Amino acid sequence: MVVSEALAELPEDFRSAVVLRDLCDLDYAQIGEVLDIAPGTVRSRIARGRSALAEIVGNQTLPPQRPSTEP
């Protein structure tokens, strides 16, 4: 569920490229054809989308609890 929620937070351009590559297993040329963009743009969108996903998913942990100073 975390991945689905993280994907929903990505801009559409990044989400489409990442989903086509990582979930649909299309190669860069196929993704370029589907999205009507150059292969270099495909690579850029996948890299930026994956980076954004890592940032989103990596921030899912709760901050450490501080010990209370109250008696």
Secondary structure as UniProt FT lines:
FT   HELIX           2..9
FT   HELIX           12..18
FT   HELIX           19..23
FT   HELIX           28..35
FT   HELIX           39..58
//
